[in-house]
Amino acid sequence: MNFQPAKANSGIVFVRTDLPGQPRIPAIIQNRINGPRRTTLVAEGCPVEMVEHVLAALAGLNIDNCEIHATRAEMPGDDGSSKAFSDALIQAGRVELDADRETLRVASTIRVGDENAWIQAEPVEQDQFELTYQLNYACPSIGTQTYQTQVTPEVFASDIAPARTFVLLEEAQELQKKGLGQRVSYQDILVFGPQGPIDNQLRFENECARHKLLDMIGDFSLSGTDLIGKFTASKSGHRLNSQLVFALLQQIGHTNTIRKSA
């Protein structure tokens, strides 16, 4: 896959260059379909899968107009983080466009989920995008973790983009029994056994919570607008992230402009 410049007000669009007619799949919440362990978009009957890490890199760096040309449905997994995408985008550079970027400000508290897993959005006084993720795994080597930050391009590149996805050993073994991940080793992704990551080292003490927050950024970008508010999640995932986006777009609030489009 590669990133291509796009005109103002184009949004983020995936282009399947491997298919006749090169179908275009806009990265909007209306194109999301439910599926396990990843975010998948479908338009014109054409899917793109595992888009959350790519979208997180774009959103985290405040890039809101881009075409992503892909030669297959599944986006590159790399090491399970957004670092490769973020590094490439930073190297390419951004251009400020002659257009304003709409922003959705949370007008009142919204919460989706249940007592076991939930995510909520709250108003804030300042123009900030503040995220908190609370992780609680039965696996002792992961345990309870929390990560909180105000998201800026600088914070995203250094503290969020490198955080990798993770699986438990029994989950990895089950996936391989199904024929998935046959060419992946313990050095490629984070696989947690009883004593911690197997043949791998953590990049952050709370890397798992940071990665879940990275997923939030990618999924929230499907709103098609910058978000202003305080967002707190507890044991949530892609499904609840998308439910909150739908709820935010349905909320009677207002939009304004706080930055130029890029």
Buried (B, 14 or more C-beta within 10 A) or exposed (E): BEBEEBEBEBBBBBBBEEBEEEBEBBBBBEBBEEBEEBBBBBBEEBBBBBBBBBBBBBBBBBBBBBBBBBEEBBBEBBBBBBBBBBBEBBEEEBEEBEBBBBBBBBBEEBEBBEEEBBBBBBBBEEEEBBBBBBBBBEBEBBEEBEBEBEBBBEEBBEBBBBBBBBBBBEEBEEBEEEEEBEEBEBEBBBBBBEEBBBEBEBBBEBBBBBBBBBBBBBBBBBBBBBBBBBBBBBBBBBBBBBBBBBBBBEBEBEEEEEEBBB
